[in-house]
Amino acid sequence: MKKRVAILGSTGSIGTQALDVIRQHVDSFQVEALTAHSNADLLISQSIEFQPNAVVIVDAAQYHKVKEALSSYDIKIFAGEKSLEEIVEMSTIDMVLTAMVGFSGLKPTLNAIKYKKEIALANKETLVVAGNIISKKAVENKVRVIPVDSEHSAIFQCLVGEYSPIEKIYLTASGGPFRGKTRTYLEKVTLDEALKHPNWSMGPKITIDSATLMNKGLEVIEAKWLFDIRAEQIEVIVHPQSIIHSMVQFCDGSLKAQMGLPDMRLPIQYAFSYPERHISGFPRIRFSDYSQLTFEEPDLQTFRCLSLAYEVLNKGGNWACSMNAANEIAVEAFIQGEITFLQIPELIESTIHETCFIEDPALEDYLETDREARKITREKINKITARSVIYTQ
């Protein structure tokens, strides 16, 4: 029987690659639902190709465009954020791939868990923001959460068949486009430079996060919740070739590593097919092309975001939620040309310390923290841009 999949965020980088996986395995997987925030044109073409049961366009202003384009097809059309949350309740869905960007993934993921849908988790921010709630609800509802991030998929794969406790996890990082650069260099980097990732093809937000090393910081927090380990058991190591995706060290000192070419379709396919492996036509490694696999320590002083993530993880409470919200606003401001690259971690750190700290937050606390942190960060950016206007005059 085919596994029926809902893809939340089908028009983004992960969503389009997930559809490519399904395209290559039409005998194993079926698209049951697709959602997009505002890319109506791509959602329409995806819907015509894959014929899902239902689609959601979150931007309600685009509803009539989508509805009209799909009027001759037997596809249900919905709009709005509430529909995004509710679509996962469909009884015909077996697995939900959460591929949206940022905080928007939290409520749909929680609802999918409530309705006992298997989760393929690509939206790391969901665990960063509310890992305690997600983990608890997944256990209560006996829902399996399979990571799609290449690093966490690697750890997950290394742990299959293992019963010994984890001693340590090594999360590998490419180092991004600015590996080895100084703060002086980073003062003047452009958006185009920050978007030129050396190894991976990703959306703009995650690519900027990779450049600041915030993406790795988010992954550190995600690893804590996925694998029930402490911050001191998670070590980030820069591996520029991106061939070893992560490693697990066990109590006897042995290490297991998962390797592969940097292609997100591999962890997506594994999440869909687990516990089996499906044949793929993806490119294979030629070790002769890699005469060296190198490793180095991350520069925590130059790339402040990673050290901030460790501080937030050790503090606990709602700090990770505040950090995530501030990062989302700051990254968007950098993309829009409102702030410089190095102002991203500065804004995040100052926002964290101005957000009301809650030691044991509930869901509503996380929602309020997200609103508060976004407001604080936005106000700080407005002050920066106002000073910039005055200076240029």
One Martini backbone bead per residue (centre of mass of N, CA, C, O) as a GRO file, in nm:
protein
  393
    1MET     BB    1   0.097   0.035   0.021
    2LYS     BB    2   0.070   0.358   0.003
    3LYS     BB    3   0.211   0.646   0.114
    4ARG     BB    4   0.046   0.920   0.261
    5VAL     BB    5   0.131   1.262   0.184
    6ALA     BB    6   0.201   1.562   0.356
    7ILE     BB    7   0.302   1.892   0.234
    8LEU     BB    8   0.444   2.145   0.424
    9GLY     BB    9   0.586   2.334   0.190
   10SER     BB   10   0.601   2.262  -0.138
   11THR     BB   11   0.758   2.537  -0.263
   12GLY     BB   12   1.009   2.474  -0.136
   13SER     BB   13   1.300   2.318  -0.115
   14ILE     BB   14   1.199   2.061   0.033
   15GLY     BB   15   0.930   2.020  -0.116
   16THR     BB   16   1.044   1.983  -0.408
   17GLN     BB   17   1.228   1.740  -0.331
   18ALA     BB   18   1.002   1.557  -0.230
   19LEU     BB   19   0.857   1.540  -0.506
   20ASP     BB   20   1.093   1.403  -0.647
   21VAL     BB   21   1.083   1.147  -0.484
   22ILE     BB   22   0.792   1.070  -0.560
   23ARG     BB   23   0.838   1.068  -0.867
   24GLN     BB   24   1.042   0.808  -0.827
   25HIS     BB   25   0.791   0.670  -0.620
   26VAL     BB   26   0.481   0.598  -0.717
   27ASP     BB   27   0.451   0.306  -0.573
   28SER     BB   28   0.495   0.429  -0.259
   29PHE     BB   29   0.385   0.729  -0.310
   30GLN     BB   30   0.140   0.983  -0.200
   31VAL     BB   31  -0.029   1.275  -0.260
   32GLU     BB   32  -0.262   1.434  -0.034
   33ALA     BB   33  -0.109   1.715   0.046
   34LEU     BB   34  -0.082   2.077  -0.009
   35THR     BB   35   0.132   2.360   0.083
   36ALA     BB   36   0.126   2.728   0.083
   37HIS     BB   37   0.175   3.054   0.126
   38SER     BB   38   0.213   3.228  -0.192
   39ASN     BB   39   0.286   3.016  -0.428
   40ALA     BB   40   0.052   2.965  -0.653
   41ASP     BB   41   0.178   2.866  -0.919
   42LEU     BB   42   0.328   2.618  -0.804
   43LEU     BB   43   0.090   2.484  -0.664
   44ILE     BB   44  -0.072   2.436  -0.919
   45SER     BB   45   0.134   2.257  -1.074
   46GLN     BB   46   0.155   2.041  -0.854
   47SER     BB   47  -0.147   1.964  -0.848
   48ILE     BB   48  -0.170   1.870  -1.140
   49GLU     BB   49   0.046   1.644  -1.116
   50PHE     BB   50  -0.046   1.499  -0.817
   51GLN     BB   51  -0.339   1.499  -0.720
   52PRO     BB   52  -0.460   1.594  -0.462
   53ASN     BB   53  -0.705   1.616  -0.230
   54ALA     BB   54  -0.553   1.877  -0.101
   55VAL     BB   55  -0.524   2.243  -0.058
   56VAL     BB   56  -0.309   2.518   0.069
   57ILE     BB   57  -0.344   2.876   0.089
   58VAL     BB   58  -0.250   3.102   0.314
   59ASP     BB   59  -0.297   3.327   0.115
   60ALA     BB   60  -0.612   3.444   0.074
   61ALA     BB   61  -0.572   3.626  -0.185
   62GLN     BB   62  -0.512   3.342  -0.364
   63TYR     BB   63  -0.761   3.156  -0.372
   64HIS     BB   64  -0.908   3.216  -0.647
   65LYS     BB   65  -0.674   3.139  -0.826
   66VAL     BB   66  -0.657   2.844  -0.739
   67LYS     BB   67  -0.952   2.760  -0.779
   68GLU     BB   68  -0.969   2.824  -1.083
   69ALA     BB   69  -0.724   2.646  -1.182
   70LEU     BB   70  -0.873   2.376  -1.020
   71SER     BB   71  -1.181   2.335  -1.113
   72SER     BB   72  -1.131   2.060  -1.302
   73TYR     BB   73  -1.054   1.932  -1.029
   74ASP     BB   74  -1.038   1.686  -0.759
   75ILE     BB   75  -0.985   1.953  -0.548
   76LYS     BB   76  -0.936   2.084  -0.247
   77ILE     BB   77  -0.981   2.426  -0.130
   78PHE     BB   78  -0.772   2.627   0.086
   79ALA     BB   79  -0.742   2.893   0.345
   80GLY     BB   80  -0.514   2.973   0.570
   81GLU     BB   81  -0.388   2.901   0.882
   82LYS     BB   82  -0.609   2.711   0.986
   83SER     BB   83  -0.593   2.514   0.744
   84LEU     BB   84  -0.304   2.425   0.799
   85GLU     BB   85  -0.375   2.284   1.068
   86GLU     BB   86  -0.628   2.101   0.960
   87ILE     BB   87  -0.521   1.919   0.723
   88VAL     BB   88  -0.386   1.691   0.916
   89GLU     BB   89  -0.674   1.547   0.992
   90MET     BB   90  -0.680   1.365   0.770
   91SER     BB   91  -0.741   1.022   0.733
   92THR     BB   92  -0.550   0.990   0.458
   93ILE     BB   93  -0.304   1.048   0.638
   94ASP     BB   94   0.023   0.923   0.731
   95MET     BB   95   0.224   1.170   0.653
   96VAL     BB   96   0.415   1.459   0.774
   97LEU     BB   97   0.575   1.721   0.607
   98THR     BB   98   0.772   1.970   0.766
   99ALA     BB   99   0.863   2.254   0.536
  100MET     BB  100   0.856   2.499   0.678
  101VAL     BB  101   0.937   2.823   0.788
  102GLY     BB  102   0.968   2.831   1.110
  103PHE     BB  103   0.713   2.899   1.342
  104SER     BB  104   0.475   2.793   1.152
  105GLY     BB  105   0.517   2.475   1.237
  106LEU     BB  106   0.397   2.425   1.520
  107LYS     BB  107   0.084   2.381   1.504
  108PRO     BB  108   0.071   2.161   1.281
  109THR     BB  109   0.248   1.957   1.433
  110LEU     BB  110   0.072   1.925   1.685
  111ASN     BB  111  -0.181   1.830   1.528
  112ALA     BB  112  -0.055   1.581   1.395
  113ILE     BB  113   0.005   1.440   1.662
  114LYS     BB  114  -0.282   1.432   1.771
  115TYR     BB  115  -0.357   1.258   1.489
  116LYS     BB  116  -0.126   1.039   1.451
  117LYS     BB  117   0.109   1.142   1.270
  118GLU     BB  118   0.365   1.099   1.094
  119ILE     BB  119   0.693   1.258   1.120
  120ALA     BB  120   0.864   1.474   0.893
  121LEU     BB  121   1.134   1.671   1.006
  122ALA     BB  122   1.226   2.007   0.873
  123ASN     BB  123   1.123   2.195   1.116
  124LYS     BB  124   1.336   2.290   1.357
  125GLU     BB  125   1.184   2.522   1.511
  126THR     BB  126   0.981   2.350   1.665
  127LEU     BB  127   1.198   2.237   1.871
  128VAL     BB  128   1.327   2.499   1.959
  129VAL     BB  129   1.071   2.633   2.080
  130ALA     BB  130   0.899   2.330   2.173
  131GLY     BB  131   1.039   2.055   2.266
  132ASN     BB  132   0.885   1.965   2.523
  133ILE     BB  133   0.604   1.938   2.389
  134ILE     BB  134   0.662   1.760   2.146
  135SER     BB  135   0.784   1.520   2.297
  136LYS     BB  136   0.545   1.459   2.481
  137LYS     BB  137   0.324   1.422   2.259
  138ALA     BB  138   0.462   1.193   2.103
  139VAL     BB  139   0.454   0.990   2.335
  140GLU     BB  140   0.149   0.996   2.402
  141ASN     BB  141   0.078   0.927   2.075
  142LYS     BB  142   0.283   0.739   1.937
  143VAL     BB  143   0.486   0.923   1.764
  144ARG     BB  144   0.689   0.941   1.490
  145VAL     BB  145   1.005   1.119   1.462
  146ILE     BB  146   1.162   1.209   1.156
  147PRO     BB  147   1.443   1.330   1.047
  148VAL     BB  148   1.563   1.556   0.772
  149ASP     BB  149   1.797   1.658   0.849
  150SER     BB  150   2.102   1.556   0.765
  151GLU     BB  151   2.224   1.534   1.055
  152HIS     BB  152   1.981   1.387   1.201
  153SER     BB  153   1.960   1.156   1.006
  154ALA     BB  154   2.242   1.047   1.061
  155ILE     BB  155   2.195   0.981   1.358
  156PHE     BB  156   1.952   0.802   1.321
  157GLN     BB  157   2.103   0.592   1.145
  158CYS     BB  158   2.326   0.523   1.362
  159LEU     BB  159   2.096   0.413   1.577
  160VAL     BB  160   2.020   0.180   1.423
  161GLY     BB  161   2.043  -0.106   1.635
  162GLU     BB  162   2.093   0.051   1.894
  163TYR     BB  163   2.136   0.028   2.277
  164SER     BB  164   2.339   0.221   2.345
  165PRO     BB  165   2.447   0.492   2.475
  166ILE     BB  166   2.516   0.814   2.431
  167GLU     BB  167   2.805   1.011   2.448
  168LYS     BB  168   2.824   1.149   2.148
  169ILE     BB  169   2.780   1.431   1.924
  170TYR     BB  170   2.854   1.508   1.578
  171LEU     BB  171   2.809   1.810   1.423
  172THR     BB  172   2.818   1.900   1.105
  173ALA     BB  173   2.990   2.170   0.921
  174SER     BB  174   3.077   2.364   0.652
  175GLY     BB  175   3.085   2.700   0.733
  176GLY     BB  176   3.013   2.824   0.487
  177PRO     BB  177   3.099   3.116   0.300
  178PHE     BB  178   3.282   3.231   0.580
  179ARG     BB  179   3.507   3.052   0.624
  180GLY     BB  180   3.781   3.211   0.793
  181LYS     BB  181   3.666   3.475   0.855
  182THR     BB  182   3.651   3.795   0.963
  183ARG     BB  183   3.497   4.057   1.107
  184THR     BB  184   3.601   4.263   0.906
  185TYR     BB  185   3.489   4.119   0.659
  186LEU     BB  186   3.180   4.096   0.763
  187GLU     BB  187   3.100   4.404   0.762
  188LYS     BB  188   3.071   4.393   0.409
  189VAL     BB  189   2.877   4.189   0.337
  190THR     BB  190   2.661   4.047   0.113
  191LEU     BB  191   2.387   3.887   0.014
  192ASP     BB  192   2.511   3.729  -0.221
  193GLU     BB  193   2.739   3.605  -0.053
  194ALA     BB  194   2.551   3.464   0.165
  195LEU     BB  195   2.399   3.283  -0.074
  196LYS     BB  196   2.684   3.120  -0.127
  197HIS     BB  197   2.682   2.808  -0.098
  198PRO     BB  198   2.919   2.550  -0.132
  199ASN     BB  199   2.699   2.276  -0.118
  200TRP     BB  200   2.404   2.385  -0.081
  201SER     BB  201   2.051   2.380  -0.172
  202MET     BB  202   1.865   2.659  -0.053
  203GLY     BB  203   1.701   2.868   0.109
  204PRO     BB  204   1.750   3.188   0.221
  205LYS     BB  205   1.725   3.152   0.529
  206ILE     BB  206   1.911   2.898   0.569
  207THR     BB  207   2.157   3.026   0.429
  208ILE     BB  208   2.202   3.250   0.632
  209ASP     BB  209   2.221   3.064   0.880
  210SER     BB  210   2.478   2.928   0.773
  211ALA     BB  211   2.657   3.187   0.767
  212THR     BB  212   2.614   3.240   1.095
  213LEU     BB  213   2.552   2.945   1.242
  214MET     BB  214   2.252   2.920   1.334
  215ASN     BB  215   2.174   2.652   1.214
  216LYS     BB  216   2.356   2.493   1.410
  217GLY     BB  217   2.224   2.593   1.666
  218LEU     BB  218   1.945   2.474   1.608
  219GLU     BB  219   2.055   2.179   1.588
  220VAL     BB  220   2.143   2.148   1.877
  221ILE     BB  221   1.859   2.176   1.998
  222GLU     BB  222   1.724   1.954   1.835
  223ALA     BB  223   1.905   1.719   1.940
  224LYS     BB  224   1.818   1.723   2.233
  225TRP     BB  225   1.516   1.631   2.167
  226LEU     BB  226   1.550   1.386   1.976
  227PHE     BB  227   1.796   1.235   2.180
  228ASP     BB  228   1.810   1.295   2.482
  229ILE     BB  229   2.035   1.528   2.547
  230ARG     BB  230   2.306   1.712   2.627
  231ALA     BB  231   2.495   1.979   2.552
  232GLU     BB  232   2.779   1.831   2.622
  233GLN     BB  233   2.705   1.600   2.386
  234ILE     BB  234   2.741   1.845   2.178
  235GLU     BB  235   2.937   1.871   1.876
  236VAL     BB  236   3.087   2.102   1.668
  237ILE     BB  237   3.206   2.035   1.328
  238VAL     BB  238   3.409   2.128   1.073
  239HIS     BB  239   3.311   2.011   0.727
  240PRO     BB  240   3.362   2.123   0.413
  241GLN     BB  241   3.263   1.866   0.229
  242SER     BB  242   2.989   1.727   0.319
  243ILE     BB  243   3.001   1.394   0.372
  244ILE     BB  244   2.983   1.404   0.670
  245HIS     BB  245   2.683   1.451   0.853
  246SER     BB  246   2.744   1.265   1.110
  247MET     BB  247   2.812   1.158   1.460
  248VAL     BB  248   2.855   0.870   1.683
  249GLN     BB  249   2.935   0.820   2.025
  250PHE     BB  250   3.026   0.564   2.235
  251CYS     BB  251   3.115   0.415   2.539
  252ASP     BB  252   3.369   0.262   2.382
  253GLY     BB  253   3.460   0.492   2.148
  254SER     BB  254   3.296   0.451   1.914
  255LEU     BB  255   3.220   0.529   1.565
  256LYS     BB  256   2.945   0.668   1.375
  257ALA     BB  257   2.892   0.731   1.023
  258GLN     BB  258   2.729   0.938   0.785
  259MET     BB  259   2.732   0.919   0.426
  260GLY     BB  260   2.729   1.168   0.156
  261LEU     BB  261   2.603   1.354  -0.059
  262PRO     BB  262   2.483   1.683  -0.097
  263ASP     BB  263   2.146   1.563  -0.064
  264MET     BB  264   1.820   1.606   0.046
  265ARG     BB  265   1.681   1.351  -0.079
  266LEU     BB  266   1.793   1.136   0.108
  267PRO     BB  267   1.653   1.207   0.388
  268ILE     BB  268   1.371   1.216   0.272
  269GLN     BB  269   1.352   0.923   0.172
  270TYR     BB  270   1.412   0.789   0.444
  271ALA     BB  271   1.166   0.901   0.594
  272PHE     BB  272   0.954   0.771   0.405
  273SER     BB  273   1.081   0.453   0.416
  274TYR     BB  274   1.095   0.392   0.692
  275PRO     BB  275   1.297   0.111   0.750
  276GLU     BB  276   1.356   0.142   0.462
  277ARG     BB  277   1.528   0.116   0.142
  278HIS     BB  278   1.545   0.289  -0.151
  279ILE     BB  279   1.599   0.316  -0.459
  280SER     BB  280   1.833   0.532  -0.636
  281GLY     BB  281   1.951   0.796  -0.878
  282PHE     BB  282   2.158   0.913  -0.717
  283PRO     BB  283   2.449   1.019  -0.664
  284ARG     BB  284   2.774   0.897  -0.612
  285ILE     BB  285   3.053   0.833  -0.453
  286ARG     BB  286   3.392   0.946  -0.526
  287PHE     BB  287   3.676   0.911  -0.351
  288SER     BB  288   3.875   1.035  -0.564
  289ASP     BB  289   3.740   1.332  -0.522
  290TYR     BB  290   3.843   1.280  -0.202
  291SER     BB  291   4.150   1.314  -0.062
  292GLN     BB  292   3.999   1.488   0.171
  293LEU     BB  293   3.894   1.491   0.517
  294THR     BB  294   3.803   1.768   0.710
  295PHE     BB  295   3.870   1.930   1.038
  296GLU     BB  296   3.722   2.190   1.258
  297GLU     BB  297   3.685   2.449   1.452
  298PRO     BB  298   3.472   2.671   1.550
  299ASP     BB  299   3.412   3.026   1.537
  300LEU     BB  300   3.265   3.172   1.815
  301GLN     BB  301   3.343   3.478   1.789
  302THR     BB  302   3.261   3.542   1.496
  303PHE     BB  303   3.017   3.320   1.541
  304ARG     BB  304   2.782   3.393   1.772
  305CYS     BB  305   2.527   3.214   1.727
  306LEU     BB  306   2.631   2.944   1.836
  307SER     BB  307   2.687   3.032   2.131
  308LEU     BB  308   2.398   3.126   2.186
  309ALA     BB  309   2.264   2.848   2.165
  310TYR     BB  310   2.406   2.725   2.410
  311GLU     BB  311   2.304   2.929   2.617
  312VAL     BB  312   2.002   2.872   2.570
  313LEU     BB  313   2.005   2.570   2.635
  314ASN     BB  314   2.108   2.606   2.933
  315LYS     BB  315   1.874   2.790   3.029
  316GLY     BB  316   1.605   2.763   2.889
  317GLY     BB  317   1.289   2.779   2.846
  318ASN     BB  318   1.212   3.069   2.629
  319TRP     BB  319   1.482   3.148   2.480
  320ALA     BB  320   1.465   2.995   2.208
  321CYS     BB  321   1.216   3.143   2.110
  322SER     BB  322   1.342   3.423   2.108
  323MET     BB  323   1.578   3.361   1.919
  324ASN     BB  324   1.414   3.272   1.674
  325ALA     BB  325   1.250   3.530   1.630
  326ALA     BB  326   1.489   3.724   1.601
  327ASN     BB  327   1.616   3.580   1.361
  328GLU     BB  328   1.387   3.605   1.156
  329ILE     BB  329   1.384   3.916   1.152
  330ALA     BB  330   1.687   3.970   1.095
  331VAL     BB  331   1.714   3.816   0.829
  332GLU     BB  332   1.501   3.976   0.674
  333ALA     BB  333   1.648   4.248   0.710
  334PHE     BB  334   1.899   4.165   0.552
  335ILE     BB  335   1.756   4.095   0.286
  336GLN     BB  336   1.633   4.405   0.278
  337GLY     BB  337   1.882   4.605   0.377
  338GLU     BB  338   1.865   4.713   0.693
  339ILE     BB  339   2.113   4.531   0.769
  340THR     BB  340   2.382   4.377   0.879
  341PHE     BB  341   2.536   4.087   0.934
  342LEU     BB  342   2.646   4.157   1.236
  343GLN     BB  343   2.353   4.244   1.345
  344ILE     BB  344   2.215   3.978   1.396
  345PRO     BB  345   2.344   3.882   1.673
  346GLU     BB  346   2.292   4.147   1.824
  347LEU     BB  347   1.982   4.136   1.816
  348ILE     BB  348   1.942   3.864   1.948
  349GLU     BB  349   2.081   3.912   2.221
  350SER     BB  350   1.915   4.162   2.312
  351THR     BB  351   1.636   4.028   2.296
  352ILE     BB  352   1.666   3.802   2.497
  353HIS     BB  353   1.724   4.005   2.748
  354GLU     BB  354   1.425   4.152   2.702
  355THR     BB  355   1.282   3.898   2.752
  356CYS     BB  356   1.062   3.729   2.921
  357PHE     BB  357   1.126   3.492   3.156
  358ILE     BB  358   1.041   3.132   3.130
  359GLU     BB  359   1.097   2.829   3.274
  360ASP     BB  360   0.783   2.684   3.228
  361PRO     BB  361   0.644   2.667   2.941
  362ALA     BB  362   0.370   2.706   2.756
  363LEU     BB  363   0.221   2.750   2.466
  364GLU     BB  364   0.127   3.044   2.520
  365ASP     BB  365   0.409   3.143   2.599
  366TYR     BB  366   0.537   3.100   2.322
  367LEU     BB  367   0.350   3.285   2.163
  368GLU     BB  368   0.420   3.542   2.328
  369THR     BB  369   0.726   3.537   2.290
  370ASP     BB  370   0.722   3.564   1.986
  371ARG     BB  371   0.580   3.838   1.978
  372GLU     BB  372   0.775   3.997   2.158
  373ALA     BB  373   1.045   3.947   2.003
  374ARG     BB  374   0.956   4.066   1.734
  375LYS     BB  375   0.896   4.349   1.837
  376ILE     BB  376   1.174   4.418   1.952
  377THR     BB  377   1.338   4.373   1.692
  378ARG     BB  378   1.185   4.571   1.510
  379GLU     BB  379   1.247   4.824   1.680
  380LYS     BB  380   1.555   4.807   1.645
  381ILE     BB  381   1.557   4.829   1.337
  382ASN     BB  382   1.417   5.103   1.315
  383LYS     BB  383   1.649   5.255   1.455
  384ILE     BB  384   1.869   5.186   1.254
  385THR     BB  385   1.731   5.310   1.000
  386ALA     BB  386   1.700   5.594   1.115
  387ARG     BB  387   2.002   5.649   1.151
  388SER     BB  388   2.077   5.604   0.854
  389VAL     BB  389   1.913   5.837   0.738
  390ILE     BB  390   2.048   6.064   0.898
  391TYR     BB  391   2.341   6.008   0.804
  392THR     BB  392   2.288   6.039   0.489
  393GLN     BB  393   2.187   6.348   0.524
   0.00000   0.00000   0.00000
